[in-house]
Amino acid sequence: MSRAPHLLPPAAASIPDSRSTRALAGLLTGALLAAVALPIGRLGREGARDSFPFSHYPMFSARRKAHYWVTHLLGVAADGSVRPLHYSYLGSGGLNAVRRQVRRRVHEGDGQLLAERAAARIAGRDRPADREVVQVQVVRGRYLVEPFMAGAAREQFTSRLDVRGTAAVPGRGALLTGQDAR
């Protein structure tokens, strides 16, 4: 036999509400907040270790390498200026997934094929930001981390560029040579 819901006694806390229980709850809350905040003091110390659940996130605080290699697209304008192109010209999906696929494909020798496909996509999309691009390069670049993080110019943080494929954008003008640019 069950009672009607409106006839049930009201639900009560398992601990009575009093000054002492409120003080105990406040002390426990303060102790928990202090335990979460204490690892902040270990940040930057030599030999500091990550420990769940009071982590200091070593993926952000760990030492970085001095340089990184990245395989990506560069667009060359008719006047010879060069700038990076959006990763979506190389493939669909997220940035990191496309970068991994492109790195693997370039390593397997498909850099020229990727450049040709990216050039065809640029011609087909006709994005205003990329209308000046007449040539596409698939490059493997070595980039210095510290100058990049400090906001230095591209020439200062780019230490090496290896071109792995080059293709002209169909239907666009040609790259101007030194005499033509004058």
C-alpha positions in Angstrom: 0.0 0.0 0.0 1.5 3.3 -1.0 0.7 6.8 0.2 -0.4 9.6 -1.9 2.6 12.0 -2.6 1.0 14.9 -0.9 0.7 12.8 2.3 4.4 11.9 2.6 6.4 13.6 5.3 8.8 16.3 3.9 12.3 15.2 3.1 14.8 16.2 5.8 18.5 16.7 6.0 20.4 13.8 7.5 22.2 16.3 9.9 20.1 18.8 11.8 20.7 22.5 10.9 22.4 24.2 13.8 25.3 26.6 14.4 27.8 23.8 14.9 26.8 22.0 11.7 27.0 25.3 9.7 30.5 25.9 11.2 31.6 22.4 10.3 30.4 22.9 6.8 32.3 26.2 6.5 35.5 24.6 7.9 35.2 21.7 5.4 34.6 24.1 2.5 37.6 26.2 3.5 39.8 23.1 3.8 38.8 21.9 0.4 39.4 25.3 -1.2 42.9 25.5 0.5 43.7 22.1 -0.8 42.9 23.1 -4.3 44.9 26.3 -4.1 48.0 24.9 -2.4 49.6 23.4 -5.6 49.9 27.0 -7.0 52.9 27.5 -4.7 54.7 24.6 -6.5 54.5 26.0 -10.0 57.9 26.8 -11.5 59.9 24.8 -8.9 62.4 22.3 -10.0 61.2 18.7 -9.6 57.5 19.7 -9.2 55.3 16.7 -10.1 51.8 16.6 -11.3 49.4 14.7 -9.0 45.7 14.2 -9.5 43.4 15.8 -8.4 45.5 18.7 -7.4 47.3 19.2 -10.7 49.4 22.2 -11.7 48.9 21.3 -15.4 52.4 20.4 -16.7 51.2 20.4 -20.3 51.2 24.2 -20.0 54.1 24.7 -17.6 56.6 22.1 -19.0 59.6 23.2 -21.0 59.1 23.5 -24.7 61.6 22.5 -27.4 63.5 25.4 -29.0 61.9 24.7 -32.4 59.1 22.8 -34.1 58.7 21.4 -37.6 55.3 22.1 -39.2 54.1 21.0 -42.6 51.6 23.5 -44.1 50.6 25.6 -47.1 52.0 28.9 -48.3 50.3 31.1 -50.9 52.5 33.2 -53.2 51.0 36.4 -54.7 51.9 37.7 -58.2 54.2 40.3 -56.6 56.2 37.5 -54.8 54.8 38.1 -51.3 54.2 34.9 -49.3 51.7 34.1 -46.6 50.3 31.1 -44.9 47.0 29.6 -46.2 44.1 28.1 -44.3 44.5 24.4 -43.6 41.1 23.6 -45.0 42.6 23.7 -48.5 44.5 20.6 -47.6 41.7 18.5 -46.1 38.6 18.4 -44.1 38.4 17.9 -40.4 40.1 19.8 -37.5 43.4 21.5 -37.7 45.4 18.8 -35.8 43.8 15.9 -37.8 44.6 17.6 -41.1 48.2 18.5 -40.0 48.9 14.9 -39.1 47.5 13.6 -42.4 49.5 16.1 -44.4 52.7 15.4 -42.5 52.3 11.7 -43.2 51.4 12.3 -46.9 54.3 14.7 -47.5 56.7 12.2 -45.8 55.4 9.5 -48.2 56.3 11.9 -51.2 52.8 13.3 -52.0 53.7 16.9 -51.5 53.3 17.8 -55.2 49.9 16.1 -55.4 48.8 18.0 -52.3 49.9 21.3 -53.8 48.0 20.6 -57.0 44.8 19.7 -55.1 45.1 22.8 -52.8 45.6 25.1 -55.9 42.4 23.6 -57.5 40.5 24.2 -54.2 41.7 27.8 -54.0 40.5 28.4 -57.6 37.2 26.8 -56.8 36.4 28.6 -53.6 37.3 32.1 -54.7 37.7 33.5 -51.1 38.3 37.2 -51.1 41.3 36.8 -48.7 43.0 34.4 -51.2 42.2 36.1 -54.6 45.8 37.4 -54.9 47.3 33.9 -54.6 48.7 32.7 -57.9 50.9 29.8 -56.6 50.6 27.3 -53.8 53.5 25.7 -52.0 53.4 22.8 -49.6 56.3 23.4 -47.2 57.9 21.8 -44.2 59.1 24.6 -42.0 61.3 24.7 -38.9 60.1 27.5 -36.6 61.7 28.9 -33.5 59.3 28.9 -30.5 60.7 31.8 -28.4 60.7 34.5 -31.1 57.2 33.3 -32.3 55.8 33.6 -28.8 57.3 37.0 -28.4 55.4 38.2 -31.5 58.5 38.6 -33.7 58.2 38.9 -37.5 57.9 35.7 -39.6 61.5 36.1 -40.9 62.8 36.0 -37.3 61.1 32.8 -36.2 61.3 30.9 -39.5 64.7 29.1 -39.5 64.1 26.8 -42.5 61.6 26.1 -45.2 61.7 23.0 -47.4 59.4 23.2 -50.4 57.8 19.8 -50.9 55.3 20.7 -53.8 54.4 23.7 -55.9 51.4 24.3 -58.1 50.0 27.3 -60.0 46.4 28.3 -59.2 44.3 27.6 -62.3 42.8 30.7 -63.9 45.0 33.1 -62.1 47.8 35.4 -63.3 51.4 34.3 -63.3 54.1 35.0 -60.7 55.9 38.2 -61.7 59.7 37.9 -62.1 62.1 40.5 -60.9 61.9 42.6 -64.1 58.1 42.3 -64.4 57.6 43.5 -60.9 59.2 46.9 -61.6 
